[in-house]
């Protein structure tokens, strides 16, 4: 799983018919201290995440395990909105 922040939306009017009705979000990957890694992923939003929300993203075959993405050509899915991060530093 990846930790990230929603920074935008991708609009695609022409796409595979299996992807009709899904929302694509641009997620900027983050470290646990909420600093950006400089990496980005486009993910299907299965939970209704909004701009600037911190989210968890599942990638690879795990991305096709949600109700919205099952048996669809998807490689990344937002599957949780993070309410809080508790990080211990040594």
Helices and strands as residue ranges (DSSP letters): E 2-10, G 17-19, E 24-30, E 36-45, E 54-59, G 60-64, E 76-81
